[in-house]
């Protein structure tokens, strides 16, 4: 998966040094998610789903066309054969995701959780994931490691001798833990990142996914 996520950085790179881009890796990822579910997607829908203006979406589409990943028809944007292969592999890097209720475990009014498989080794303090979510306008992100059938915060070494279950220390922790396990179905050493925002669920989603993509892209040994 690392190679496909890394390719997003190339797609998002500036071809004209003087022009700043107004879209991030997560916006490109979302385009592929949309195209993976639909045969074609209109430019108006892309603007709506990406929370971007027409000019930004036009530039994003141009970058994808330069990589021969999409083409345009009267119905909208469509994946090329190369794009279909790329898209199928890319979207598997975040195999499960879900909106989640407001709670003390997350940071905002709107919260969105994503799953990263076998990625616990790639997490340090969780601050990197927080910063990656803030970069796309989210309030922040909460990173949870799933080890020995329980959730722990980054930096804590699981121990059989003490209570290190992060969820048990929160008032509604057991209910949220049950929710995350049922919806995302984490396995040992998986990671869940919860993006949060006080104004918009889509921004919370982008925060979580940008943090996940950052995690994958910046760790060469991530499981493919």
Secondary structure, 3 states (H helix, E strand, C coil): CHHHHHHHHHHCCCCCCCCCCCCCHHHHHHHHHHHHHCCCECHHHHHHHHCCCHHHHHHHHHHHHHCCCEEECCCCEEECHHHHHHHHHHHCCCCCEEEECCCCCCCCCEEEEEEECCCHHHCCCCHHHHHHHHHCCCCEEEEEEEECCEEEECCCCCCCCCCCCHHHHCCCHHHHHHHHHHHHCCCCCEEEEEEEECCCHHHHHHHHHHHHHHHHHCCCCCCC
